[in-house]
Amino acid sequence: MNKAKICLNTQTPLVQFLSQIKTNDAQNPTTPDLSSLVEGVDFQYSTGGVTRMVYPLISQMIRDGTISDAHWISLNSSGPESIKANGITFHNVILQKDRLKNYGVIKEAIWGTVHGINGTTNSNDIFWSDDFADYAFYNRYSAELMKKLDNEHDFDIFYIHDFQQLPVGHMLNTLKPKVYRWHIPFDKSMIPDEWRELLATYFNSYDVIIVSSGKYLDSLKALGFKGQVKKIYPYVNPNDYSVPSAMEIMAVSQKLGIREKDEIVLIVARMDPMKAQDRAILAFASIAKAFPSLKLVCVGNGSFSSSTQGANSKSALWRKKLEDLTKKLELQDRVIFAGHLSQNELDAMYERCSFTMLPSVNEGFGLVVVESWIHHKAALVTERAGVADLIEDEKNGMLYDPENVELCAKKMSKLLVEKELARKMGNQGHKTSKLCSIDAGLKAEREVIEKLLE
Amino acid sequence: MIKLNFAEIFDPLATAGIIVLLTWLIARSTSVIIGRLMSGSKPLAAAQAKRLSWILVWAIGAILAIEQLGVRSDILLLVVGLFGAGVLVGLRVPLENFGAKYFSDIYVPFKVGDSILVSNYSGKVVEINSMCTILLSDKDNQLVSIPNSILVREVVTNSTPQAWKELTIPIAIGNSIDLATFESEVLKSVNKLKLRLDKRFPPVLTTKSRSAQSTDLSLTVMIRSPEERDALANEINKRVAEIIQRMQGAKKSD
């Protein structure tokens, strides 16, 4: 097979810039190389799938010679027009503030509806709103940039990621192969009638769609998608996770006010209503008296892009709501909001906890469960998460209906009382985690791309 | 020794140059005037009328400029005329089909992917080119080629489910217009008509083809009442034409 040229599109950029990067002079070329910048000073890597999945995939394919040229387009409100890293050229799409805000409104509405958390808000009409015109603007702008780059580089394949970029395939107007990865849940019954035709039009512009769970695959077909659907689990690199020393664990525990005798249940999730930390707190409240040294630690803050920032951001408002709930339940000393933790600190908390929870109302997959398994820790997971595909109840984890707080509390108790069962589930989970290892994921994604390039 | 008379050489050249410049100015103004006059018409028809006027103005300008350089225009016109007549006679059928494509694009309601019945042939439209429309026949999966001239002469039945609902507006925009901004403006403008449109099918703008000068697009909406089809087509055409004009104006003032 000849070496291929690939064009990628994600909303989230690989890196976010922390300082003004000088370009356009002899010392500072128009397209600077990331290696000439300092991590933590000039830039930081974005959290999530872009850094953990997409970047390693493309880097590996460049290293082994499958790909000769890669261009990656994403939204980035600051920084130079383009940068280079490991043979990949990153192109930044900059949106005006008002367009970005309106784009965010549609993004949140789609996200909320697909996850079933829009409450009383009616999102059925969003595709007829002026905000949608700006969502379309962002997608068309990205597609036009991809088209321009295609004219210059003659790509062999386009790889587009996630719901924010769904219209790009249709807007690209190319006969070249297009792969699309849908990262969030997809349950046809959650999709309003008013959305179905447009979504089907957009989906049908792709040759292959990759989803994270078997149930999403069936829903896509039921919506009328005529192309190929592949199920590939999201993946992580087990080497990115370390076993922290006792000193490191103690240091993080002290930082968070955790005593030696405390028993810990850990939730690692963005501050977002969809993550349903409130339901976990309610379940925790009902068993708190029976386990007086038990503490619930919630790790995580906001997302890369949100329609509002600062104190009024979705994440800040949700955290405030959770803090109010703990006050009301008089659990201020028992529920810890840790905010963002570094990877080492997070590893320490995984080691320190008894088990982890993923209480999400709905969840595309839930890689934190895999992270928990890597640390040999059992996970209590809602059956609506994509990762539930991999869980055999009481074998490598426990499942429950997110609406049933009482059942959640019962299962929490069981994991706290039957420690041997929890230990066995953690060890079994460790074996299951190999299905979501970077090697397994890259192999599966490579097969999809290589088949289209044959 | 040959004496060069510079005035004899440069005067006709200068005059020809001035004519070319004037032709350019007239071609541009004519294009603007036609754009304004046809602002209520279908954008594709307006774009094609502009193209035609541009060709005509330049043809006249070129003849006048050539005449300044000493070439007799009556002979030139005779040659062009004879050549044109020859072309018309020799290529009558292809030209008829080519011309019909202009009208069928704008006025015959079907597109690639639709199922149509014409001259006892029924099938799915798989290609529309400048000479003919190609159907994949329902009966035997054979390719049937229908000359475009037939499509404007004979009755065409579009049997695609809900074909009556679908309204496709062909649009051509110059490449000086930013497509992302144009799409955003069109969507906002068409949203104002949503009461008359089927809410399950939001407007979709599709890129059809691109050239160095322009991009051909189609805007698809679904109407609620068949009797409003023509009125809606006119209204959307008007709105699209206004957006094109506004964006072209803004571009010039930049």
HADDOCK unambig.tbl for C-alpha pairs under 7 A between the chains (distance, minus, plus):
assign (segid A and resid 127 and name CA) (segid B and resid 202 and name CA) 6.27 0.50 0.50
assign (segid A and resid 128 and name CA) (segid B and resid 191 and name CA) 5.59 0.50 0.50
assign (segid A and resid 128 and name CA) (segid B and resid 202 and name CA) 6.42 0.50 0.50
assign (segid A and resid 129 and name CA) (segid B and resid 191 and name CA) 6.88 0.50 0.50
assign (segid A and resid 130 and name CA) (segid B and resid 188 and name CA) 5.44 0.50 0.50
assign (segid A and resid 133 and name CA) (segid B and resid 184 and name CA) 4.58 0.50 0.50
assign (segid A and resid 133 and name CA) (segid B and resid 187 and name CA) 5.76 0.50 0.50
assign (segid A and resid 133 and name CA) (segid B and resid 188 and name CA) 6.14 0.50 0.50
assign (segid A and resid 134 and name CA) (segid B and resid 184 and name CA) 6.16 0.50 0.50
assign (segid A and resid 136 and name CA) (segid B and resid 184 and name CA) 6.56 0.50 0.50
assign (segid A and resid 137 and name CA) (segid B and resid 180 and name CA) 4.93 0.50 0.50
assign (segid A and resid 137 and name CA) (segid B and resid 181 and name CA) 6.38 0.50 0.50
assign (segid A and resid 137 and name CA) (segid B and resid 183 and name CA) 6.90 0.50 0.50
assign (segid A and resid 137 and name CA) (segid B and resid 184 and name CA) 5.54 0.50 0.50
assign (segid A and resid 140 and name CA) (segid B and resid 180 and name CA) 5.17 0.50 0.50
assign (segid A and resid 141 and name CA) (segid B and resid 180 and name CA) 5.40 0.50 0.50
assign (segid A and resid 171 and name CA) (segid B and resid 206 and name CA) 6.70 0.50 0.50
assign (segid A and resid 171 and name CA) (segid B and resid 207 and name CA) 6.86 0.50 0.50
assign (segid A and resid 173 and name CA) (segid B and resid 207 and name CA) 6.22 0.50 0.50
assign (segid A and resid 193 and name CA) (segid B and resid 200 and name CA) 6.57 0.50 0.50
assign (segid A and resid 194 and name CA) (segid B and resid 199 and name CA) 6.11 0.50 0.50
assign (segid A and resid 194 and name CA) (segid B and resid 200 and name CA) 4.10 0.50 0.50
assign (segid A and resid 195 and name CA) (segid B and resid 200 and name CA) 6.51 0.50 0.50
assign (segid A and resid 197 and name CA) (segid B and resid 200 and name CA) 6.58 0.50 0.50
assign (segid A and resid 197 and name CA) (segid B and resid 201 and name CA) 6.04 0.50 0.50
assign (segid A and resid 198 and name CA) (segid B and resid 201 and name CA) 6.42 0.50 0.50
assign (segid A and resid 198 and name CA) (segid B and resid 202 and name CA) 6.73 0.50 0.50
